[in-house]
Amino acid sequence: MKILIAGGGVGGLALAQALRQGGLDVAVYEQGPTPRTRNQGYRIHINADGDEALRACLPPSVLDLVRRTSGTNDDVMGAWTHRLEPVMSQNFPGVPDEVITNVDRNAFRAALLTGLDDVVHFGRTVTGYEVTGDGRVRVSFAEGGFDEGDLLVGTDGVGSAVRRGLLPHAVVDDLGVRCVYGRLTLTCEPLPEALRYGFNWVADDTGLGAGFAPVRYREAPEGAADYLMVTLVASPERLGAEVFGRTPADLWRLAVDATGDWHPDVRRLVGGADRDSFLGIAVRAGRRVEPWKSGPVTLLGDAAHTMPPAGGVGANTALQDAATLAGELLGGGGVAAYERAMIPRGFDTVESSVEMAVRMFGATAVV
């Protein structure tokens, strides 16, 4: 059995690791020309479901590398006003050291690529597919050429070409909110006590919120340094401009201006962030779709159930999808069994994330 995976993100690579470990023939097609060209954000929260899925998918050596290059465990969650007045704070003590709770996206992806040199093909953009007369799947590439396999798994994200072919009626909504991500390299100067550990949410009463979360590596990959992720979330109107088509320096300036009347410690962190690290994305969510007839094409992660970042569950749900699909394929349950679990679980999580997004930063509840 040959499995074609469209997309080399977190879910696709975890699936490739699991299937390769199980002895199946796998080919991953990733549109980025190199392993370092994705720019989608920084710190990823790994919850208990994601940690369990990683242990199910990864061979021991890869799991160990993921853990060694992950962030130290500092499970604290807090909420503050823009004046750094406390609203809520919660500690989660007793997390075992072997548990993975946060990772840097680039270090995580580099670890997931371990041992897949002959499996992942960069600079290959899947644009569509057709099911052949003998029930196989032929995928075509923007760069020319094609490949055939017995199963195509679309892990190609929000704008999934595989989803367009499988579910042309599926709708992904813009929730009217933008995220601006940046990062501040940590030096010997300490962070403010309120924002020193875990994930902290700071918000004013005008619709602007900001998340702060450090990554302190257990073992820093070559060239990496500990940093604080800075994430501003608001409508384009509150930010003062649309985020698309802007340079990192432009986005840094938007963030500095938007927080201009916040607590001096917050202004210091935003203003001191690395100006070339900023990027902007739209917050989107997929509308629930009814189960479809199972066949030689399926979906995983955001390609199946596009998720807003509220709650930090998107990557974890993709990892769950990968573990479930690999388990069914290797255990004889098949794609239909995977989809019976994935579809309701994924869209239930989308809807709870949208509800949280509405509460946290005024997203438009359209799902």
LINLINVEN-V339357 format. One record per helix or strand. SS is the DSSP state (2 for helix, 1 for strand). FROM is the first residue (numbers start at 1). LEN is the number of residues. If there is no record, write none. Layout:
SS/FROM/LEN ; SS/FROM/LEN
This chain:
1/2/5 ; 2/10/12 ; 1/25/6 ; 1/43/3 ; 2/48/10 ; 2/60/9 ; 1/71/1 ; 1/76/6 ; 1/86/6 ; 1/102/3 ; 2/105/8 ; 1/120/3 ; 1/126/6 ; 1/137/5 ; 1/146/4 ; 1/151/4 ; 2/161/6 ; 1/172/14 ; 2/193/3 ; 1/199/5 ; 1/209/7 ; 1/217/1 ; 1/227/8 ; 2/236/4 ; 2/248/11 ; 2/264/8 ; 2/275/3 ; 1/279/8 ; 1/297/3 ; 2/301/3 ; 2/314/18 ; 2/334/28
